[in-house]
Amino acid sequence: MELEQLLNHVPEYAKDLKLNMGSVTRQPELSEQQTWGAVVACAIAARNPQLLESLLAEAATHLNEQALFAAKAAAAIMGMNNIFYRFRHLSSNEKYGAMPARLRMQVIGKHGSDPVDFELWCLAVSAINGCGVCVDSHEKVLREKGVNEEAVLAVVRIASTVHGLAAVFDAAPAPLV
């Protein structure tokens, strides 16, 4: 289902989310690639198949193949890392922090897209997945690379809006067309 059609099925109680989706995809703080890569990564992290399908189709009109791959890779690798590093942070056993992760993470260095964009997408997914360690880490890298707070918050707006819409469509799926 096209994105506009899907958004027309947003219940009245969630109208703010529908309107926010339009505004968060037009934030001047982010490039088109940063915006739509974040949308893709967040849609995967939010796990609603209807929303994911619609957002992937729309994002394909804004992203090249490599950026689309990298956004998906950011969602995948952070889906793993957020659990691992959140566990290490939440556990009171300090030994876990000294032990190696022993998890393959090659895509972090070999995604083929802009490194700043990839960091933004990782940050957005980490916000959805609630990993404070990863949020701090990616935000710090972004700030070191010259990304300002406005751009960081812009990508988190995308994460929060996509996540909110996924929750709405989990509770009240749009009718299949």
Secondary structure, DSSP 8 states (H G I E B T S, - for coil): --HHHHHTTS-GGGHHHHHHHHHHTT-TTS-HHHHHHHHHHHHHHHT-HHHHHHHHHHHTTTS-HHHHHHHHHHHHHHHHHHHHHHHHHH-S-THHHHS------GGGT---S-HHHHHHHHHHHHHHHT-HHHHHHHHHHHHHTT--HHHHHHHHHHHHHHHHHHHHHHHS-----
